[in-house]
Amino acid sequence: MPIYEYRCSDCGKTSSHLVIKRDDFSPYCKYCGSRSVTKLVSRINVRLSEETRLEKLADPAIMGGLDENNPKSMAKWMKKMGGLVGDELGEDLDQVVDEAMEEVADETRSKDKSD
């Protein structure tokens, strides 16, 4: 499918667009509406069958290397799980995880300053 991604110069967010007819399409940011966007080189997305996704989720090896007390380890695991679950979690999962990691880092810095 011809899905193109664009990063907004105004708000910095990435929007994905399914483009059927390129002649009729004018890219824009889905978040702020800006037309000041840059086309990105996108990752290849391979759709797995539901059966294959469930098999991968059931594999105990997916928990290998997971440190529940390490936020970076948890973020990596969440992104991996989100990739296996697919669109059901929404296309912004990576961004949400990254924002949560920034909040944890800010809290850690604040705590370190107060100690």
C-alpha atoms as a printed R data frame, in Angstrom:
    type eleno elety resid chain resno      x       y      z
1   ATOM     1    CA   MET     A     1  0.000   0.000  0.000
2   ATOM     2    CA   PRO     A     2  1.286   3.479 -0.750
3   ATOM     3    CA   ILE     A     3  1.560   4.922  2.759
4   ATOM     4    CA   TYR     A     4  3.777   7.971  3.056
5   ATOM     5    CA   GLU     A     5  5.047   9.648  6.207
6   ATOM     6    CA   TYR     A     6  5.652  13.362  6.643
7   ATOM     7    CA   ARG     A     7  7.261  15.275  9.528
8   ATOM     8    CA   CYS     A     8  5.765  18.650 10.360
9   ATOM     9    CA   SER     A     9  8.161  21.599 10.503
10  ATOM    10    CA   ASP     A    10  5.822  23.441 12.877
11  ATOM    11    CA   CYS     A    11  4.939  20.865 15.571
12  ATOM    12    CA   GLY     A    12  7.547  18.155 14.838
13  ATOM    13    CA   LYS     A    13  5.061  15.277 14.751
14  ATOM    14    CA   THR     A    14  4.903  12.607 12.063
15  ATOM    15    CA   SER     A    15  1.757  11.964 10.028
16  ATOM    16    CA   SER     A    16  1.073   8.901  7.872
17  ATOM    17    CA   HIS     A    17 -1.081   9.203  4.747
18  ATOM    18    CA   LEU     A    18 -2.519   6.534  2.480
19  ATOM    19    CA   VAL     A    19 -2.086   8.047 -0.972
20  ATOM    20    CA   ILE     A    20 -4.090   6.487 -3.796
21  ATOM    21    CA   LYS     A    21 -3.713   9.256 -6.381
22  ATOM    22    CA   ARG     A    22 -0.538  11.301 -5.967
23  ATOM    23    CA   ASP     A    23 -1.833  13.978 -8.346
24  ATOM    24    CA   ASP     A    24 -4.744  14.764 -5.999
25  ATOM    25    CA   PHE     A    25 -2.727  14.670 -2.746
26  ATOM    26    CA   SER     A    26 -1.303  17.651 -0.915
27  ATOM    27    CA   PRO     A    27  0.539  16.569  2.275
28  ATOM    28    CA   TYR     A    28 -0.359  18.156  5.609
29  ATOM    29    CA   CYS     A    29  0.147  17.570  9.321
30  ATOM    30    CA   LYS     A    30 -2.723  15.591 10.856
31  ATOM    31    CA   TYR     A    31 -2.007  17.156 14.249
32  ATOM    32    CA   CYS     A    32 -1.780  20.903 13.597
33  ATOM    33    CA   GLY     A    33 -2.959  21.154  9.977
34  ATOM    34    CA   SER     A    34  0.252  22.769  8.728
35  ATOM    35    CA   ARG     A    35  1.280  22.267  5.112
36  ATOM    36    CA   SER     A    36  4.946  22.762  6.072
37  ATOM    37    CA   VAL     A    37  5.896  19.069  6.041
38  ATOM    38    CA   THR     A    38  8.871  17.030  4.832
39  ATOM    39    CA   LYS     A    39  8.526  13.574  3.325
40  ATOM    40    CA   LEU     A    40 10.324  10.871  5.323
41  ATOM    41    CA   VAL     A    41 11.878   7.615  4.241
42  ATOM    42    CA   SER     A    42  9.568   5.100  5.915
43  ATOM    43    CA   ARG     A    43 10.257   1.682  7.335
44  ATOM    44    CA   ILE     A    44  8.889  -1.290  5.453
45  ATOM    45    CA   ASN     A    45  5.828  -2.635  7.216
46  ATOM    46    CA   VAL     A    46  5.052  -6.313  6.796
47  ATOM    47    CA   ARG     A    47  1.622  -7.443  7.915
48  ATOM    48    CA   LEU     A    48  1.615 -10.689  9.874
49  ATOM    49    CA   SER     A    49 -1.356 -12.976 10.147
50  ATOM    50    CA   GLU     A    50 -3.116 -12.989 13.506
51  ATOM    51    CA   GLU     A    51 -1.957 -16.560 14.066
52  ATOM    52    CA   THR     A    52  1.699 -15.611 13.508
53  ATOM    53    CA   ARG     A    53  1.405 -12.600 15.827
54  ATOM    54    CA   LEU     A    54 -0.111 -14.745 18.597
55  ATOM    55    CA   GLU     A    55  2.653 -17.338 18.187
56  ATOM    56    CA   LYS     A    56  5.301 -14.638 18.535
57  ATOM    57    CA   LEU     A    57  3.563 -13.161 21.598
58  ATOM    58    CA   ALA     A    58  3.430 -16.617 23.238
59  ATOM    59    CA   ASP     A    59  7.163 -17.225 22.738
60  ATOM    60    CA   PRO     A    60  8.908 -16.992 26.151
61  ATOM    61    CA   ALA     A    61 12.037 -15.670 24.430
62  ATOM    62    CA   ILE     A    62 10.262 -12.341 23.984
63  ATOM    63    CA   MET     A    63 10.845 -11.736 27.700
64  ATOM    64    CA   GLY     A    64 14.585 -12.408 27.360
65  ATOM    65    CA   GLY     A    65 16.721  -9.516 28.526
66  ATOM    66    CA   LEU     A    66 13.774  -7.710 30.138
67  ATOM    67    CA   ASP     A    67 14.728  -5.876 33.325
68  ATOM    68    CA   GLU     A    68 11.503  -4.746 35.000
69  ATOM    69    CA   ASN     A    69 13.423  -2.226 37.111
70  ATOM    70    CA   ASN     A    70 15.082  -0.537 34.129
71  ATOM    71    CA   PRO     A    71 12.862   2.004 32.291
72  ATOM    72    CA   LYS     A    72 14.922   1.711 29.083
73  ATOM    73    CA   SER     A    73 14.525  -2.061 29.089
74  ATOM    74    CA   MET     A    74 10.776  -1.725 29.663
75  ATOM    75    CA   ALA     A    75 10.440   0.860 26.868
76  ATOM    76    CA   LYS     A    76 12.269  -1.411 24.423
77  ATOM    77    CA   TRP     A    77 10.014  -4.319 25.406
78  ATOM    78    CA   MET     A    78  6.852  -2.205 25.076
79  ATOM    79    CA   LYS     A    79  7.816  -1.085 21.581
80  ATOM    80    CA   LYS     A    80  8.568  -4.688 20.607
81  ATOM    81    CA   MET     A    81  5.209  -5.866 21.959
82  ATOM    82    CA   GLY     A    82  3.424  -2.969 20.275
83  ATOM    83    CA   GLY     A    83  4.960  -3.971 16.953
84  ATOM    84    CA   LEU     A    84  3.659  -7.496 17.342
85  ATOM    85    CA   VAL     A    85  0.173  -6.439 18.402
86  ATOM    86    CA   GLY     A    86 -0.036  -4.108 15.418
87  ATOM    87    CA   ASP     A    87 -2.472  -1.318 14.705
88  ATOM    88    CA   GLU     A    88 -4.692  -2.162 17.674
89  ATOM    89    CA   LEU     A    89 -2.473  -0.071 19.966
90  ATOM    90    CA   GLY     A    90 -2.431   2.902 17.640
91  ATOM    91    CA   GLU     A    91  0.273   4.281 15.422
92  ATOM    92    CA   ASP     A    92  1.560   6.645 18.127
93  ATOM    93    CA   LEU     A    93  2.749   3.966 20.591
94  ATOM    94    CA   ASP     A    94  6.453   4.665 20.012
95  ATOM    95    CA   GLN     A    95  5.893   8.370 20.589
96  ATOM    96    CA   VAL     A    96  3.943   7.715 23.803
97  ATOM    97    CA   VAL     A    97  6.697   5.401 25.099
98  ATOM    98    CA   ASP     A    98  9.384   7.972 24.223
99  ATOM    99    CA   GLU     A    99  7.449  10.724 26.032
100 ATOM   100    CA   ALA     A   100  7.090   8.488 29.107
101 ATOM   101    CA   MET     A   101 10.846   7.857 29.033
102 ATOM   102    CA   GLU     A   102 11.485  11.615 28.942
103 ATOM   103    CA   GLU     A   103  9.206  12.068 31.982
104 ATOM   104    CA   VAL     A   104 11.086   9.344 33.884
105 ATOM   105    CA   ALA     A   105 14.410  10.994 32.986
106 ATOM   106    CA   ASP     A   106 13.112  14.410 34.137
107 ATOM   107    CA   GLU     A   107 11.885  12.936 37.434
108 ATOM   108    CA   THR     A   108 15.228  11.209 37.969
109 ATOM   109    CA   ARG     A   109 17.133  14.462 37.321
110 ATOM   110    CA   SER     A   110 14.831  16.369 39.704
111 ATOM   111    CA   LYS     A   111 15.298  13.730 42.386
112 ATOM   112    CA   ASP     A   112 19.084  13.785 41.947
113 ATOM   113    CA   LYS     A   113 19.143  17.599 42.333
114 ATOM   114    CA   SER     A   114 17.097  17.469 45.534
115 ATOM   115    CA   ASP     A   115 19.347  14.800 47.136
